[in-house]
Amino acid sequence: MTEITAPMLRESTPTASERERVYRRNFILFLSDYVIFSVALNLLGPTTVIPDFLRQLTDSDVLIGVSSQIFDAGWLLPQLLVARYLVGVANKKWWFVGPNIPVRTFILMLAGVTVLLGPERPGAILAAFLFFYALAALGDGLVGVPWVDLIGSSLDNRRRARMFGIGTALTGLLMIGLTPVIRAILGSDSLEFPNNYALVFALSGALFVITLPGELLIRELPGGAPQAKMPSMREYLPQLAAVLRHDLPYRAMIVTRVLVSFFTMAWPFYIGFATEQLEMSNEVAVSNLLLMQTLGSVTGALIFSWLGDRRTIKFIRFALLIGIFQPALALLASQVGPAPLYPAFVAAGLIQGTLTISFLNWLITYATPEQRPIYSGLFNTATAVSLLVAPAVGGLLVEGLGYEAVFLAALVVVSAALYVAVRHVPTPRDAAHTATQSSEPT
């Protein structure tokens, strides 16, 4: 592995024309990887397919809520520890590609194990799902920091925003075509549970595997200068504390992101609310509402591809404003019937499809190349902790007080996130100025 990349590592700094050629090539490769990976992840449907799958295996709303957020939390949780190792690494490509080779086979394994266990062993299927899904999530977390560094160093700002926006829009369009397929699989008379869900897992797993060849072709450009040595934990933790203490815009953005994470406490329960309280059928609720969510995701992505490289924080504020409508419309649906859920899922698609890429784009634009590993690691790990807590809180609210209670809590939290984003988070350029003025020697 080292011998293959060594010639590239010894290259001198590329010229502007060489960078432009690499940017064009990498744009295609990153876009392909992003779209295929996103379609694979969307086929699993963390807010649609998975909650419905788990509800047939367990009655625990807490477990359903936590399980639905495993991938996001698992992807984010290890990144602070990974960042500590990467501050002393000049080239990050193989930290991204290497772990992906085994990691992107785990969902395919889950499909096979689900079929082998059969419908007579729901407890074993649940355990297998938790094992393989968590393993895939944690494995993806290992590559999160180097991926952020790669798209920061090896794509320019304009192409990176377009990659996020166009990639999310293409994912949405592909999901529109695949939604009837998912509906047919889950509603098929010839495919009984759990084989119908195993087929969905198999399709998703195959797409994850397909991403691997393209990742090998990514060309890495020089990024930030590495530190002379990896800091010890005694050195590393004070560095993190100093960043939070002195970098006020960054700290405000972390608060916004954590509040958005708690907003997700309601996401796993919209489908259960539709099928149990509003009495929509499973296949109609999953497929039709997933379609509405996809339409919202496509719309938001197209807007982001237009505004993302220049007005990232304004787009974040816009998405949070739209996000308020999701729990508000769900509360309305509890009084008037299922109709408000359709626009609620459009709002859900916009906020779910674009907020994460908006936060990432703000972070990459704001942090210097040398800061990027620590800043992204700290940002994502703080998010992961809140994502682990949020669905458990949501499940407890549903079990104790009903669906309306968790929707009301989500409405309060997303409103607070919008307030912080409007009052305390400047644009990346203004934020960098504020951070310079407020920083102190450490």
Secondary structure, DSSP 8 states (H G I E B T S, - for coil): -HHHHHHHHT-----HHHHHHHHHHHHHHHHHHHHHHHHHHHHH-TTTHHHHHHHTT---HHHHHHHHTHHHHHHHTTHHHHHHHHTT-S--HHHHHHHHHHHTTHHHHHHHHHHHH-TT-HHHHHHHHHHHHHHHHHHHHHTHHHHHHHHHHSS-HHHHHHHHHHHHHHHHHHHHHHHHHHHHHHH-SSS-TTHHHHHHHHHHHHHHHHTHHHHHT------S---SS---HHHHHHHHHHHHHH-HHHHHHHHHHHHHHHHGGGGGGHHHIIIIIS---HHHHHHHHHHHHHHHHHHHHHHHHHHTTT-HHHHHHHHHHHHTHHHHHHHHHHHH-STTHHHHHHHHHHHHHHHHHHHHHHHHHHS-TTTHHHHHHHHHHHHHHHHHHHHHHHHHHHHHH-HHHHHHHHHHHHHHHHHHHHHH---HHHHHHHHHHH----
